[in-house]
């Protein structure tokens, strides 16, 4: 008899650090939605992780350097709610994927501590993401340094097989593999060694041409609409080529963003107009604006409906946490027994 293959477990998390943007969507969210059809998915809102950068998020939200503890708390709650609304509006199906708040599964913090006892300092000291955040002025807290261990616990507590990540998280996934291997060699084979998957579109240009990122203030928000969205799109940086002159679509931020939404025929037609001359960047930006509006119109409407029914959104997160926590507790039973924390057998 041919054995029935074990369903693939897929996990990913998103930090509630502000409004989601096109970079989030094409770099991660679209992939998460598609993966619902491929295995058992666990998707969490990483509010534990968000505590490491909540000051930065609060400054952006309030537009001030001065804020108090309640401001941080309200920022985190608002951002968690927004991520939940956004993912559900964009197509996450709670019947197909387990969707929950990270902090509703406290077992992950226990597993992170156990992992910290088998993780060498040198591994964490090599983390590029930590160094980058420090260079940007984020406080060098223990939590920020410890981030890769908590991420490893996030992944391994559900014994995940596949983790879709952006390029900036590949090193953290490799560290997770190292931690899992070290634990297994020390205490026995508990954890599968997870693999990662990069989406085909890992980078999306911001309005200034750099990688789109909230940290750079160059984003196009997924759920912006009307005049705010128009103002953002029309502010995309272009070169000084005149309307009459030919333009190179391969060097244009507007064309790069348009290409994310357009089919091959549409891209070829706009590229031909670029090279022919006689079309200004303003017209190209209007075409991009139309594409964004058409693509996200159904999700915008669904998000408005969800916003009017926040009890449903909270119920989705609550039920998701119940399923996730049950799985985490099964893992922790194995871990506690392996490390010697379970009660001694009778007799």
N, C-alpha and C positions, 0 to 999 in steps of 0.2 A: 504493500500500500504506500502510495506517495504521501509523505508528510505534508500537512497543511502549513504553509508559511506563516510565521508570526507577523501580524500587522506592524508596519513601520510606525514608530512613534516620532512625531515631529514637534519641536518646541521652538517658540520664539517669544521675546518680550519687547515691549516698547516703553521707553521712559516717558512719563507725563511731564514734559519740560516746556510745553507751550503749544501753540497752534500747529497742527500737522500741515505739511506743505508738499509740493510736487515731488521734492526729493524723497520724502518719506514714502510717498505713494509708489513711485516708479522704482525706488530702491528696495522697498520691503513690503509694503502693505498689499500691493497687487499680487505679489508672490505668495504671501500668507493666505490670501483668499483662494487662490488657485490650488494651494496644497491641501485644502479641506477635502479634496476629492481623492487624495493619494494615501492617506493614512490616518492614524489617531493623532489629532492635533491638540496641543496645549498652548494657548496664547495668554500671556499675562501682562498686566499693566504694572510696570516695575517701580512701585512707589518706594520700596526700600532703597533702591538705587538712586531714586530722584532726590533723596535727602542729602546726597553728596554734592549736588549742584543747585539746591533749592534757592540759595541766595541769589545766584545768577538769574534764575527764572523769575524770582520775585522782583528783582530790579527791572527786568524787561516789562513785567506786567504792570507795575506801579509807576514806572518811569522816574524812579527816585533812588538815591543811595541810602535813604533813611527809612527803615521799616522795623517793625516789631515782630515778636513771635507769632501773634495771631495772624499777621500778614502772610507769613510763611505757610501757616496751616491752611489758610483760606486759598492761597495759591495752589498748594498741592491738591486740595479737594477739588478745586475748579478744573485743574488740568487732568486729574484722573477721570472726572465726569466727561470732559471733552474727548479724551481718547476713547472712552467707552462709546459715546455717541458716534464718533467718527468711524470707528471700526464697524459698528453695527450698520450704520448708514451705507458704508462702502461695500457691504456684502458678507461680512462675517455671519455665519449661521450658527447660533448656539446649539442647534440640534446636531451639527456636524463637528464642531470644535468646542473644546472646553475653554471658556473665556473667564478670567478672574483677576482679582487684585492679588499681587504678590504677597502683601502683608496679611492676607486672609489665610495663608498657609505658613504659620510660624515655624513649622518643622524645618523649613529651609534654612532658618537661622541656626538651628541646632546642627544640621549637617555641615553648614559652612564652618562652624567652630571645629568640628571633628576633622574636616579637611585641612584646616589651618595647622593641625598638629602633624600633618604629613607633607606639608608644602614648604619648600626651602625659600628663605628670604630672597635669594638671588633670582628666583623665577619671577617674583613680583617686582623686583627692582628693574627688571628688563622691560616692563610694560610700557610701550610707547604711548598709549592713550593717557596714562597717568602723567607722564612727562609733558605731553601736549597740553593737558588741562592746567598744570602748574604754570606753564609758560603763558597761558591765557589769563593768569591771575586768580584762578580758583584756589581756594585755601587748601593746603596740603594736609587734609585731615586723615586720620587713621582709616576712616571709612572709604575714602577715595583710593587709598593704597590697597585696601582689602577687597576692593571691587571685584577683581578677577576670581577670588575664592567664592564670593557670594554668587557670582555668575555661574561658576562651576556647580555649585549646589542647586541653583535654579534648573540647570540642564539635567543633572544626574539624578536628582531626587525622583524624577518621573522616568528614569532609565531610558532617556531619549536616544534615538538612533540618528536623527538628522536635525540640523539647526540651520535654517536660512539666516545668513548674516550679510552685512555690508562689509566692504573691504577693511574698514577701520576696526572691525571686531574679529577678524580672522585670527590675530595673535591671541586674543582671549580664548577663542575656541581651542587653539592649539595648547594653551595652558590648561584648559579643562581636560583635554586628553591626557596631558602629563599627570594631572592630579588623580584622575580616575585610575590610570595605570599604577601610580604609586600606592594608592589605597588598595587596589586589587592584589598587588604583590605583597603588601604588608598583612592584609587581613583576609584575603580570599576573594574569589571572583564574584563580586556583587554587581558591578556596573559594566554595561556595554560601553565600548569606546565610540563616542559619537563622531559623525562626520558633519561637514558643513557644505552648504550650497550657496554659491553666489548667483544673484540674478544677472541676466544678460545686461541689464541697464543698472550698473552699480553707482554711477555718478550722474547727477543732473545739474546743469549749470544754473547758478543763481542769476539775478538780474544784473550783477556786475561781472559775470563771467567766471567767478570762482565757483567751487563746489557749493551747491545750495545748502545753506546751514543757518539755523537760528543764531548761532554764534557770530556769523558774519552779517546778520541783519539784511540778507539779500534774498529772502524767500518769497514765493508766491503761494499763498495759503490755499489749501484745497477748497475750503468752504467760503472763501471770500467771494463776493459778487457785487454787481452794480458798480458804482463809481469807485469804491475802494479798490476793487480788482482791476478796473480799467486804468486807474492811476498807476498801479504797480506795473502792469504789463507795458504801458506806454513809457515807463521809466527804464526799461531794459537798455543797458549800455550797448551802443553800436559804434562803428567807426564813422569817419567823416566823409565817406563816399557820397557824392551828390546823387540826386534822383536820377539824372540822365545816365550816369556811368554804370557799367557792369559791376556786379558784386559777387563775391565768393561765398556761396552758401555754407561751405565747410568751415568757414571762419566766423560765422555769425551766431551769436547767442540766440537770437530770435528763431532762426531756422532750426537750431539744435532742439529747442523746446517744442517747436511746431512738429518736428519729426517724431516726438514721443506720442503724439495723438493721431498723426496722419497715416494713411495707407501708402503703399509704394507709389501708386499712380499720382496721388496728391503731392507727395514729396517731390517726385520727378517734375511735375508741372510747376511747382513753386521754385524749384532750383533753376528751371529753364528761364523763368521770369527774372530771377536774380541775375543770371549770366547775360541776359539780353539787354539789361539796363532799362531805364524808363519807369522803374518802380521804386518808390522810397521805402525806407525802413518803417515808416509810419503805417503804410498799407499792410506790410507783413505783420506788424504787431496787431493790427485789427483782425487779420486772419487767425492769428494765434489766439486772440481773445475769444473769437467765435468758437474755436475748437475746444477751449477750456470750458466755456459755458455749456456747449452741447454735451460734452463728455460727462460732466459732473452734475448736470441738471437733475437727473433722477435721484442721485445720492443727496443732493441738497434738500429736495422735497422730503425724502425719507427722514433726514436728520431733524427737520422741523417737526415732523410728526413724533419722533422719539423724544424730542425736547419737551413736548407737551405731555409725555407719559413717562416721566422719570422713574416712577415706581416699577415699571416694566424693566427698565435698564438696570435698576438695582437688583431686581429679582434674577436677571440673567447672571449678574456677577455673583450673587449669593449661591445660586445653584452650581455655577461653574466652580466656585471655591469648595463646595461640598465634594464634588467629584475629584477635584485636584487634591484636596487634603486627604481623602481616603486613599488615593494612590501614594501620596507622600508618606502616610503613616505605614503603609505596607512596606515601603522601602526602608523606613527608619526602624521597623522591627528587625529586618535583616541586618541593618548596619549596627544597631545596638547589640545584637547577639554576636556579631562578628568581632566587635571591639571589646566585648566582655562586660557590657552594661546590662544585659538581660539578667533576670534572676537565675541563680544556680538551679539546675534540675533537682527535684526532690530525690531523697534517698542517696 
